[in-house]
């Protein structure tokens, strides 16, 4: 969906699902986590994989974000649209589970690395989340984006 198409949906007050929103919106995502002591981390992440049941999944490497999720299942995904002004969403997430199934991870990988480059970057995990709350990028009002 083009930015104009998204704007038309928003102006018509029709709610978009997360799947529709992320399928047609370009932008920058930041996934924030904290360890069990509350020490915060933020990292750039691509848009999540959105499933029909409303759950989300991110592919992640064995880095600080993944480590934090081992002791604290809460995360926030902030998505800033590539449009003039300040538009986007904030997703409040709770980790459900993680997969290490290499065939499934390979199927869901979007980046095109050679097998050697991919191996050098370390192991990958497919981490699933449930969405606790969706808010607009700015303010506390209701988001035009829904789970389903």
N, CA, C and O of each residue as an XYZ file, in Angstrom:
592
protein
N       0.844     -1.171      0.000
C       0.000      0.000      0.000
C       0.892      1.239      0.000
O       1.857      1.327      0.760
N       0.562      2.164     -0.840
C       1.329      3.403     -0.917
C       0.992      4.297      0.264
O      -0.042      4.103      0.903
N       1.849      5.282      0.572
C       1.509      6.224      1.644
C       0.156      6.909      1.382
O      -0.601      7.169      2.317
N      -0.143      7.200      0.105
C      -1.431      7.829     -0.212
C      -2.586      6.878      0.100
O      -3.628      7.296      0.603
N      -2.387      5.588     -0.206
C      -3.420      4.595      0.093
C      -3.635      4.441      1.583
O      -4.770      4.327      2.046
N      -2.536      4.437      2.341
C      -2.644      4.351      3.788
C      -3.374      5.569      4.332
O      -4.246      5.439      5.190
N      -3.021      6.755      3.836
C      -3.673      7.975      4.280
C      -5.171      7.933      3.982
O      -5.980      8.371      4.800
N      -5.539      7.412      2.821
C      -6.954      7.293      2.465
C      -7.678      6.386      3.465
O      -8.776      6.708      3.919
N      -7.052      5.242      3.805
C      -7.638      4.342      4.804
C      -7.820      5.056      6.137
O      -8.868      4.948      6.775
N      -6.786      5.790      6.551
C      -6.855      6.483      7.840
C      -7.933      7.558      7.822
O      -8.660      7.724      8.802
N      -8.041      8.287      6.718
C      -9.052      9.338      6.612
C     -10.457      8.768      6.583
O     -11.393      9.415      7.054
N     -10.624      7.573      6.042
C     -11.937      6.931      6.003
C     -12.256      6.219      7.314
O     -13.316      5.609      7.451
N     -11.348      6.297      8.266
C     -11.507      5.701      9.599
C     -11.656      4.182      9.551
O     -12.149      3.589     10.511
N     -11.247      3.546      8.470
C     -11.235      2.099      8.406
C      -9.966      1.626      9.090
O      -8.870      2.095      8.785
N     -10.120      0.719      9.992
C      -8.965      0.202     10.712
C      -8.202     -0.777      9.824
O      -8.804     -1.627      9.167
N      -6.894     -0.656      9.806
C      -6.034     -1.603      9.109
C      -5.567     -2.660     10.092
O      -5.374     -2.376     11.273
N      -5.387     -3.871      9.609
C      -4.776     -4.885     10.461
C      -3.267     -4.660     10.455
O      -2.737     -3.990      9.570
N      -2.586     -5.218     11.439
C      -1.124     -5.121     11.469
C      -0.515     -5.696     10.200
O       0.448     -5.150      9.661
N      -1.080     -6.799      9.726
C      -0.557     -7.436      8.520
C      -0.673     -6.493      7.326
O       0.280     -6.349      6.560
N      -1.833     -5.847      7.159
C      -2.028     -4.887      6.067
C      -1.085     -3.691      6.220
O      -0.462     -3.242      5.258
N      -1.001     -3.203      7.425
C      -0.175     -2.028      7.691
C       1.288     -2.282      7.330
O       1.886     -1.514      6.576
N       1.863     -3.361      7.868
C       3.274     -3.630      7.609
C       3.536     -4.094      6.181
O       4.643     -3.921      5.669
N       2.536     -4.679      5.535
C       2.721     -5.119      4.151
C       2.923     -3.936      3.210
O       3.652     -4.043      2.225
N       2.281     -2.815      3.510
C       2.345     -1.709      2.581
C       2.976     -0.438      3.099
O       2.824      0.614      2.478
N       3.680     -0.496      4.216
C       4.238      0.716      4.794
C       5.745      0.567      4.952
O       6.225     -0.408      5.530
N       6.476      1.530      4.441
C       7.934      1.536      4.593
C       8.307      2.404      5.787
O       7.656      3.409      6.073
N       9.356      2.001      6.470
C       9.794      2.793      7.602
C      10.947      2.129      8.327
O      11.578      1.201      7.822
N      11.203      2.630      9.522
C      12.288      2.144     10.366
C      11.709      1.626     11.670
O      10.872      2.279     12.294
N      12.163      0.439     12.079
C      11.683     -0.165     13.313
C      12.775     -0.235     14.366
O      13.945     -0.464     14.059
N      12.370     -0.033     15.612
C      13.288     -0.139     16.752
C      12.640     -1.074     17.767
O      11.535     -0.819     18.244
N      13.337     -2.154     18.091
C      12.871     -3.102     19.096
C      13.629     -2.822     20.385
O      14.858     -2.869     20.423
N      12.877     -2.530     21.439
C      13.483     -2.213     22.736
C      13.161     -3.312     23.737
O      12.029     -3.792     23.811
N      14.169     -3.702     24.503
C      14.023     -4.709     25.542
C      14.760     -4.227     26.787
O      15.464     -3.218     26.751
N      14.595     -4.946     27.870
C      15.338     -4.656     29.097
C      15.672     -5.985     29.758
O      14.931     -6.958     29.624
N      16.784     -6.019     30.467
C      17.142     -7.240     31.177
C      16.360     -7.330     32.482
O      15.526     -6.468     32.763
N      16.615     -8.347     33.272
C      15.857     -8.551     34.507
C      16.075     -7.442     35.525
O      15.255     -7.268     36.426
N      17.164     -6.688     35.400
C      17.439     -5.570     36.309
C      16.894     -4.248     35.769
O      17.008     -3.215     36.429
N      16.303     -4.276     34.574
C      15.725     -3.062     34.004
C      16.660     -2.270     33.100
O      16.292     -1.192     32.634
N      17.854     -2.779     32.843
C      18.792     -2.096     31.955
C      18.283     -2.233     30.514
O      18.073     -3.342     30.023
N      18.092     -1.102     29.852
C      17.394     -1.047     28.567
C      18.351     -1.157     27.384
O      19.503     -0.727     27.447
N      17.840     -1.744     26.306
C      18.538     -1.846     25.026
C      17.546     -1.481     23.926
O      16.347     -1.714     24.073
N      18.033     -0.914     22.835
C      17.212     -0.635     21.654
C      18.040     -0.983     20.434
O      19.232     -0.685     20.375
N      17.399     -1.618     19.453
C      18.106     -2.032     18.245
C      17.193     -1.879     17.033
O      15.978     -2.060     17.125
N      17.797     -1.542     15.899
C      17.055     -1.441     14.644
C      16.638     -2.843     14.201
O      17.457     -3.762     14.168
N      15.364     -2.996     13.862
C      14.829     -4.265     13.369
C      13.929     -4.001     12.181
O      13.284     -2.956     12.091
N      13.893     -4.958     11.273
C      12.964     -4.854     10.145
C      11.551     -5.122     10.653
O      11.350     -5.493     11.810
N      10.582     -4.929      9.772
C       9.199     -5.159     10.185
C       9.022     -6.620     10.605
O       9.706     -7.505     10.091
N       8.117     -6.863     11.525
C       7.929     -8.236     11.993
C       7.160     -9.078     10.979
O       6.486     -8.557     10.091
N       7.280    -10.372     11.134
C       6.410    -11.305     10.417
C       5.103    -11.303     11.204
O       5.114    -11.522     12.415
N       3.977    -11.058     10.532
C       2.679    -10.997     11.192
C       1.858    -12.203     10.744
O       1.703    -12.447      9.548
N       1.337    -12.951     11.705
C       0.558    -14.148     11.418
C      -0.934    -13.850     11.534
O      -1.337    -12.866     12.153
N      -1.742    -14.714     10.930
C      -3.190    -14.500     10.887
C      -3.826    -14.418     12.271
O      -4.852    -13.759     12.441
N      -3.231    -15.078     13.257
C      -3.791    -15.042     14.614
C      -3.379    -13.787     15.388
O      -3.737    -13.633     16.556
N      -2.623    -12.885     14.738
C      -2.226    -11.638     15.387
C      -0.884    -11.695     16.084
O      -0.391    -10.670     16.554
N      -0.277    -12.879     16.163
C       1.053    -12.942     16.760
C       2.082    -12.403     15.771
O       1.857    -12.380     14.561
N       3.210    -11.975     16.315
C       4.312    -11.443     15.512
C       5.547    -12.280     15.771
O       5.655    -12.955     16.794
N       6.480    -12.226     14.828
C       7.767    -12.885     15.052
C       8.873    -12.045     14.432
O       8.701    -11.437     13.376
N       9.996    -12.026     15.105
C      11.201    -11.373     14.615
C      12.302    -12.421     14.530
O      12.415    -13.288     15.396
N      13.104    -12.333     13.488
C      14.329    -13.115     13.421
C      15.400    -12.300     14.126
O      15.546    -11.103     13.877
N      16.140    -12.945     14.999
C      17.198    -12.207     15.698
C      18.416    -13.084     15.905
O      18.330    -14.311     15.966
N      19.526    -12.430     16.009
C      20.798    -13.097     16.277
C      21.018    -13.170     17.783
O      20.254    -12.609     18.569
N      22.069    -13.867     18.160
C      22.425    -14.012     19.567
C      23.165    -12.756     20.015
O      24.392    -12.732     20.114
N      22.382    -11.719     20.281
C      22.908    -10.420     20.684
C      22.148     -9.965     21.940
O      21.407    -10.746     22.537
N      22.335     -8.711     22.332
C      21.761     -8.209     23.577
C      20.231     -8.286     23.607
O      19.658     -8.638     24.638
N      19.572     -7.968     22.510
C      18.108     -8.040     22.476
C      17.634     -9.452     22.807
O      16.740     -9.631     23.634
N      18.226    -10.442     22.170
C      17.854    -11.833     22.422
C      18.174    -12.229     23.858
O      17.376    -12.899     24.514
N      19.322    -11.823     24.338
C      19.723    -12.134     25.709
C      18.728    -11.541     26.715
O      18.324    -12.218     27.661
N      18.340    -10.292     26.513
C      17.382     -9.654     27.428
C      16.065    -10.419     27.487
O      15.461    -10.542     28.553
N      15.626    -10.929     26.352
C      14.345    -11.639     26.303
C      14.376    -12.976     27.034
O      13.323    -13.564     27.281
N      15.553    -13.465     27.384
C      15.655    -14.703     28.156
C      15.246    -14.481     29.607
O      14.780    -15.412     30.265
N      15.414    -13.258     30.116
C      15.081    -12.979     31.515
C      13.898    -12.025     31.682
O      13.361    -11.895     32.782
N      13.491    -11.364     30.609
C      12.380    -10.405     30.672
C      11.620    -10.498     29.348
O      12.146    -10.102     28.309
N      10.387    -11.018     29.373
C       9.660    -11.268     28.125
C       9.027    -10.022     27.484
O       8.420    -10.131     26.419
N       9.155     -8.863     28.099
C       8.498     -7.656     27.591
C       9.388     -6.894     26.618
O      10.598     -6.779     26.810
N       8.752     -6.374     25.563
C       9.476     -5.593     24.558
C       8.527     -4.555     23.975
O       7.308     -4.659     24.110
N       9.104     -3.564     23.333
C       8.334     -2.550     22.604
C       8.946     -2.414     21.223
O      10.163     -2.316     21.069
N       8.066     -2.411     20.211
C       8.515     -2.184     18.839
C       7.954     -0.843     18.392
O       6.739     -0.665     18.315
N       8.843      0.096     18.098
C       8.478      1.426     17.640
C       8.735      1.465     16.136
O       9.844      1.170     15.692
N       7.730      1.823     15.353
C       7.871      1.862     13.898
C       7.579      3.273     13.413
O       6.493      3.808     13.636
N       8.570      3.871     12.743
C       8.452      5.237     12.222
C       8.332      5.151     10.701
O       9.230      4.657     10.020
N       7.207      5.642     10.183
C       6.971      5.591      8.742
C       7.904      6.543      7.996
O       8.294      7.588      8.516
N       8.252      6.161      6.773
C       9.070      7.003      5.899
C       8.188      7.989      5.147
O       8.064      7.917      3.924
N       7.578      8.906      5.881
C       6.721      9.941      5.302
C       7.008     11.251      6.035
O       7.554     11.238      7.138
N       6.645     12.376      5.430
C       6.818     13.641      6.159
C       5.982     13.646      7.443
O       4.898     13.066      7.495
N       6.494     14.295      8.447
C       5.785     14.336      9.727
C       6.215     13.170     10.606
O       7.231     12.523     10.351
N       5.448     12.922     11.612
C       5.773     11.867     12.576
C       4.604     10.896     12.667
O       3.680     11.088     13.457
N       4.660      9.845     11.840
C       3.605      8.827     11.852
C       4.227      7.467     12.079
O       5.372      7.209     11.708
N       3.448      6.614     12.692
C       3.895      5.254     12.947
C       3.110      4.650     14.080
O       2.068      5.173     14.477
N       3.614      3.540     14.606
C       2.946      2.838     15.692
C       3.954      2.400     16.748
O       5.153      2.286     16.495
N       3.413      2.158     17.947
C       4.183      1.550     19.032
C       3.448      0.278     19.425
O       2.260      0.311     19.747
N       4.158     -0.837     19.395
C       3.582     -2.125     19.765
C       4.195     -2.579     21.081
O       5.417     -2.646     21.217
N       3.353     -2.885     22.030
C       3.801     -3.387     23.324
C       3.662     -4.904     23.287
O       2.561     -5.424     23.105
N       4.770     -5.614     23.459
C       4.842     -7.045     23.171
C       5.216     -7.878     24.386
O       5.873     -7.408     25.315
N       4.774     -9.137     24.348
C       5.182    -10.131     25.349
C       5.657    -11.364     24.585
O       4.945    -11.887     23.729
N       6.857    -11.819     24.901
C       7.422    -12.993     24.238
C       6.605    -14.232     24.566
O       6.273    -14.488     25.724
N       6.286    -15.001     23.516
C       5.561    -16.261     23.688
C       6.494    -17.463     23.686
O       6.438    -18.320     24.567
N       7.358    -17.501     22.666
C       8.252    -18.645     22.495
C       9.316    -18.277     21.485
O       9.283    -17.203     20.884
N      10.273    -19.194     21.307
C      11.253    -19.008     20.251
C      11.550    -20.344     19.598
O      11.457    -21.399     20.225
N      11.910    -20.274     18.331
C      12.227    -21.452     17.523
C      13.678    -21.384     17.082
O      14.229    -20.305     16.862
N      14.279    -22.549     16.957
C      15.628    -22.637     16.396
C      15.637    -23.537     15.170
O      16.705    -23.909     14.682
N      14.468    -23.889     14.670
C      14.316    -24.748     13.490
C      14.941    -24.058     12.279
O      14.393    -23.082     11.766
N      16.086    -24.564     11.824
C      16.826    -23.887     10.764
C      16.068    -23.827      9.450
O      16.224    -22.857      8.709
N      15.249    -24.831      9.132
C      14.470    -24.798      7.882
C      13.410    -23.696      7.937
O      13.213    -22.972      6.961
N      12.739    -23.573      9.063
C      11.727    -22.524      9.221
C      12.381    -21.145      9.201
O      11.867    -20.225      8.563
N      13.490    -20.997      9.882
C      14.209    -19.722      9.915
C      14.687    -19.345      8.515
O      14.582    -18.186      8.114
N      15.204    -20.305      7.784
C      15.660    -20.031      6.411
C      14.495    -19.587      5.534
O      14.644    -18.690      4.704
N      13.348    -20.210      5.716
C      12.151    -19.854      4.938
C      11.703    -18.419      5.230
O      11.205    -17.731      4.339
N      11.877    -17.967      6.472
C      11.392    -16.654      6.879
C      12.449    -15.551      6.758
O      12.143    -14.378      6.971
N      13.676    -15.913      6.421
C      14.749    -14.929      6.291
C      14.527    -14.071      5.059
O      14.280    -14.590      3.970
N      14.616    -12.752      5.231
C      14.402    -11.809      4.129
C      15.710    -11.339      3.510
O      15.737    -10.986      2.331
N      16.780    -11.328      4.268
C      18.077    -10.840      3.755
C      18.726    -11.906      2.903
O      18.563    -13.102      3.145
N      19.452    -11.467      1.916
C      20.134    -12.385      1.018
C      21.627    -12.407      1.312
O      22.404    -11.659      0.718
N      22.008    -13.264      2.222
C      23.418    -13.469      2.534
C      23.835    -14.821      1.978
O      23.011    -15.725      1.843
N      25.099    -14.954      1.661
C      25.586    -16.279      1.286
C      25.556    -17.146      2.548
O      25.571    -16.613      3.658
N      25.513    -18.462      2.396
C      25.530    -19.323      3.591
C      26.734    -19.051      4.493
O      26.631    -19.138      5.716
N      27.866    -18.725      3.890
C      29.073    -18.440      4.677
C      28.910    -17.150      5.485
O      29.248    -17.103      6.667
N      28.382    -16.089      4.825
C      28.159    -14.810      5.522
C      27.157    -14.992      6.655
O      27.338    -14.457      7.749
N      26.100    -15.751      6.384
C      25.063    -15.989      7.384
C      25.647    -16.725      8.591
O      25.361    -16.366      9.733
N      26.444    -17.729      8.350
C      27.046    -18.510      9.434
C      27.990    -17.655     10.273
O      28.037    -17.797     11.494
N      28.750    -16.756      9.613
C      29.679    -15.876     10.325
C      28.967    -14.945     11.296
O      29.544    -14.558     12.312
N      27.733    -14.584     11.002
C      26.989    -13.656     11.855
C      26.439    -14.329     13.111
O      25.957    -13.644     14.013
N      26.503    -15.648     13.181
C      26.066    -16.357     14.379
C      24.679    -16.956     14.245
O      23.996    -16.757     13.241
N      24.267    -17.703     15.282
C      22.970    -18.384     15.234
C      21.795    -17.403     15.162
O      21.880    -16.262     15.618
N      20.700    -17.888     14.575
C      19.470    -17.091     14.465
C      18.361    -17.759     15.269
O      18.325    -18.978     15.435
N      17.469    -16.924     15.754
C      16.310    -17.389     16.506
C      15.065    -16.728     15.936
O      15.100    -15.557     15.557
N      13.982    -17.461     15.874
C      12.695    -16.907     15.480
C      11.903    -16.730     16.773
O      11.495    -17.706     17.402
N      11.693    -15.479     17.160
C      11.074    -15.185     18.453
C       9.666    -14.645     18.227
O       9.467    -13.660     17.515
N       8.688    -15.315     18.852
C       7.272    -14.989     18.694
C       6.782    -14.123     19.855
O       7.204    -14.289     21.000
N       5.884    -13.198     19.530
C       5.310    -12.292     20.530
C       3.796    -12.197     20.361
O       3.257    -12.362     19.267
N       3.145    -11.930     21.461
C       1.750    -11.514     21.421
C       1.750    -10.002     21.601
O       2.627     -9.447     22.264
N       0.765     -9.344     21.010
C       0.672     -7.888     21.101
C      -0.259     -7.538     22.256
O      -1.439     -7.889     22.255
N       0.292     -6.845     23.231
C      -0.480     -6.443     24.408
C      -1.268     -5.162     24.144
O      -2.399     -5.010     24.606
N      -0.648     -4.234     23.385
C      -1.281     -2.943     23.136
C      -0.666     -2.326     21.891
O       0.512     -2.532     21.597
N      -1.491     -1.554     21.153
C      -1.023     -0.800     19.991
C      -1.374      0.658     20.210
O      -2.531      0.994     20.460
N      -0.369      1.530     20.116
C      -0.589      2.969     20.238
C       0.011      3.664     19.018
O       0.918      3.130     18.380
N      -0.498      4.862     18.692
C       0.138      5.623     17.619
C       1.550      6.018     18.039
O       1.899      5.950     19.217
N       2.352      6.429     17.070
C       3.728      6.825     17.350
C       3.793      7.952     18.369
O       4.626      7.934     19.275
N       2.904      8.939     18.215
C       2.880     10.079     19.123
C       1.515     10.139     19.801
O       0.480      9.983     19.153
N       1.526     10.362     21.096
C       0.288     10.499     21.847
C      -0.204      9.171     22.382
O       0.378      8.114     22.136
N      -1.277      9.260     23.108
C      -1.826      8.056     23.736
C      -3.185      7.692     23.209
O      -3.866      6.850     23.794
N      -3.600      8.300     22.123
C      -4.921      8.001     21.570
C      -5.003      6.627     20.962
O      -4.034      5.867     20.960
N      -6.160      6.321     20.450
C      -6.395      5.028     19.834
C      -5.706      4.943     18.477
O      -5.714      5.903     17.707
N      -5.121      3.806     18.197
C      -4.426      3.595     16.923
C      -5.417      3.113     15.866
O      -6.326      2.342     16.175
N      -5.247      3.564     14.619
C      -6.090      3.050     13.534
C      -5.651      1.668     13.071
O      -6.198      1.144     12.101
N      -4.683      1.073     13.741
C      -4.175     -0.253     13.402
C      -4.713     -1.238     14.428
O      -4.678     -0.971     15.629
N      -5.216     -2.389     13.951
C      -5.753     -3.390     14.854
C      -5.073     -4.739     14.605
O      -4.395     -4.928     13.595
N      -5.264     -5.660     15.531
C      -4.668     -6.986     15.373
C      -5.311     -7.768     14.234
O      -4.621     -8.456     13.481
N      -6.634     -7.661     14.109
C      -7.314     -8.425     13.046
C      -8.503     -7.648     12.509
O      -9.199     -8.126     11.612
